[in-house]
């Protein structure tokens, strides 16, 4: 089964052809990073317009790279949430028109479920349930117990800022530009171990996260409210260590408490060097790390997540609508 996966939830127009849910035949992505960088973040209306311009060229690239014709596509899978409403509408409406024209099934896919299934793309490993998924991105920081294919229980989440959002905001405070995650990761790599220690939030719910207080602390430091201002490298490293420590500590505890057999790291922040290193080092369980290229938004993960649902007979109707605030579990 050759599935065309379509992903337009934020600022990447992405499509991929995936065979039998595992083998990536192509993965084409049009990034808008440079376009939004001058604004310090993604501008939703600009993102939507860019998706409209990019969908046809990206489809052509995905098919050409996969060496398949459009008539060889057996099903279309598309992200219908969560994400930016206008951006999602472009992908969903394009997917519905394409599926109708081809006479093939269409399936709406939860963007977060896609991030989880990126872990097994181009791999011979099979998921071992239950497993613990730590989904960390610009809009989400979720701890999800995966009990089986399509069976999710969200047991932890951020109560304010997502980790990726905090990275972007702190990067702005440090004058590092957008996107903030890679910039902070790169700057912090020059510091072996930060001498500055920033706070970790303590919450009543053991698997929840909070990063707004940490962001405020960095703001106070950059304003000189706490005395001498450390250099940017030191502050970036201290901030990153605080975020990573919170994520790893809570993910490992959740996995241990719930008898998980594996931990899967997913989402854009899963490409962070320190997070990948520390989670592997501190976890008593095997950790599955998708390649960095599959951590950011891509169409292959959407096709991979759709495969088992499609082969089980699940379908979406042509009245499929977007759900910008969609959650998982």
N, C-alpha and C positions, 0 to 999 in steps of 0.2 A: 504493500500500500504506500503510495507516494502522496504525502500530505504537504500542502502549501501552508506554511505558518505566516501569519501577518501580525505585526506588532507596531502600534502607533500610540502607545499610552502617554508618552511624554514628548521628548524632542529627538527621538530616533525613528526614522522610517525604516522598518526592517522586514525583510521577507526571506524565507528559507524553504528549501525542499528537503524533506526528511523521509527516509524510507523505513517503514516498519517501526517507527517510533524511536529509532536508535541511530541509524546511519545518516549523517549529514551530507547530502549531496551538494548543497550550496547554502551560503548564508550571506546575504547582501544587506548592508546597513548604510543609510545616509544620515550622518550626524549633523546636528545643528549647533554644536558647541560654540564654534567661532561666532555664529550669528548672535547667540544670546550672551556671550561673554561680556560684551560692552554694557549690558544691563545688570550684570552681577547675578543673573538667574534666568530661569526660563520664563518667557513672556507667552502666555497661553495662546493668544490670538495669532501671534507671529508663528508659533509652532504649528497651529492648525493649517495656516496658509502654506507653509513649507511642505507639510504632508501631502497636500493636494498636488503640489508641483512634483513631488518625488515618487508618488506611488507607481506610476507607469514605468519610469526608468528603472526603479528598483525591482519591479516584477520582471522586466526584461533581463536584468542582470542575474537575478536568481535562477531563472529558467535557463539562460545561456550557460551559466557556470555549472549547473546540474546536468547539462546536456540532455534536457527533456523538452518536449513541446507542451504547450498549455493543455492539449488534449490528453496528455498522459497523467495529469493530476487527478487523483482519485477522490480527494476531499479538500476542503478549505477550512482552516482553523484560524480564529481571530481573537485577539484580546478585546473583551468587552468591559473590562474594569479590573481593578481600580485604575484611576488616572485622570488626566485632564479631559473634561467632557468633549470639547471641540476636537481635540486630537483623536480621541477614541471614535468619535462619529465618522471621521474620515476613513479609518480602517474598517470599521464595521460595515459602513455603507458600500465601500469598495468590495469587501468580501462577499456581501450579499448579492451584489450585481454579478460578480464573477461566478459564484456558485450557481446562481440562477441560469446564467448563460451557458455554463458547462453542463448543467444538469447533474451536479454532484452534491453530496451532503455538505452541510456547513455546521460548524460547532463553535460556540462561544466559549472562550477559555479564560479562567481567572488568571490574571497576570502573575499573582504570587504563586499559584500552582505551577505556572510555567517556570519560574525561577527554581523551584524544587527539582523539577524533572530535567533541568539542565545538567544535573549531577551525573546522569547516566547516558548522556549523548556520546556516541562513538566509544562506548565502553562495553565490555562483556559482563560486567558485574550486574547482579540483580538486586533490587531493593530488598533489604531485610527488615521486616516490620516486627515490633514498632520501632520507628526511628524518630529522632528529634531534629527538626529543621529550624535553624536560626536564619531568619530572613531579614537582611539588613540592607536598606536602600535609602534613597533620598526622601521617600515618603513613608517608609515603614520600618519598624523594628519589632518583629514578631517572633515569639517562641511557639512553635507549632508541633504538637505530637501527631505524627502520621501513623495511623493504625493499620492502614492498608491503602490500596489504590483508590484515591478519591475519598478517603476517610480521614478527616482532619479535626483536631481539637486545638483551638488557640488557647494556650495556657499562660501566655505572657505577652505584653505589648508595651509600647511607650505611652506614658501618660501625658507627654507634651511633644517635644521635638523628636523627630526620628534621628538616628545617628548620622545619616548622610546629610540631612538638613543642618544639623549642628556643625558638621565639617564645613559646609558651604558658608555658614554665617561666621564661624571663627576665622576661616580663610579670608573673608572680607575684612575682618578686624585687623588681620595681620598684613593686609595689602597684597594678598597672594592671587587674587582674581578668582575666576570661575572656570571649571568646576573646582571646588575646594578640596575634595578628597584626595585626588592624585597630588595636588600641590603640597598639602600638609604631609602626606606620606613621603614625598620626595625630600622635603625640607627636614623632616624629623629623622631621616635616615643618616644624617650627618652627626647625630647625637647618640652615643652608645647607650647611655642610660640617663634619663633626665634627673637632675638633682632636685628640681622643683616638683612637688607633689600637689596635684589638684584634687578637689573633692570627688567622692563617689556618692551618688544619691542612695539613701536608705529608705526603702518603701515597705509598707505593710504587706503587700503582695510580693512573694519572694521571687517571681520571675518577671516582674515588670521593670521598665527602664524609665529614667528621667534624665534628660540632658540640658534642660533649660537653665538650671542652677549653675551647671558647669560653664555654659556659654556666658552667663552673667559674670561669673568669676573671672573669666578671661577678659571680658570688657573692663572690669574694674582694674585689672592688672595693666592693661594697655593704656588706661587713663592715668596711671600712676597713683591710684588710690591706696595701694598696698605697699608703697615705698618704691625702691628702685625697680625700673622696668627691665626684666630679663631680655636677652636677645631673642630674635624671632625663632631661631632654631630650637632653643631651650623651651620656649613656650609652646611651640608646635609639638615637640616631643612629649611634653607633659600632658598636653590636651589629648593627644592620640593615645597615650598610655592609659589615661583615665577612662576614655570611651571603650577601649579594647578590654581593659580589666573588667568593667561592668558587663560587657557582652559575654565574655568568656566565662566569668564566674557564674552568671545566672544560667547560661546555656548548659554548662556542665552539671550544675545542681539539678536542673530540670530533667536532664537526660538520666541522671542517676536515680532521682526520686521516682521516675516513671518507668524504669526498667527498659529504657531504649537500648537497642543493639548497635546503633550507629548514630553519629551526628552528621548532618548535612549542612554545610554553610552555603547560603544562597543570597542573591541580590547584588547590586552594584558595589556595595561596601565590602563584599566578600573578596574583592580584588585587593584589599588593603594588605600590605606585606606583613605588618605586625600582627594583625588579626589572624591571618592564616597560620603564622608561625606559633603564636601563643596558644591558639585553640588546639593545634596538634600536640604541642608540648604538655598542656595541662589536662587534656582529656584522657580519662581512663578507657575510653571507647575508641574504636576506629573512627576517623574523621574523613568524610568525602568532600574533596575540594574541587569544584569545577574549574576548568582552565579559566584564566582571567578574562579571555575574550567571550566566554559564555556567562560571565557574572553580570555584565551589563546587558541592557535590553537587546533582544535579538529574536528573530522569527523562529529559529530552530527550537528554542525551548517551548514555544507555543505549540508547534507541531508535535513535539515529543509528549507534552502533557495531554494532547488531544487523542493520541493513538489508541490507548486502552479504552477510552470512552467510546470512540468511534467503532472499534472492533466489537464492543459489547452492544452495539446498536443504538447508542445515544446520539441524538441529533438536536440541532436548534432549528427553529422555524425561521422563515424569512421576515418575521416581525421582530427578530432579535433586536434588542435595544441596549444602549450603553448603561452601565452602572458605575459612575465615577467613584462612589464611596464604597464599593464592594469590599468585603473582608473575606478572610479565609478561616474556616473552623467556627 
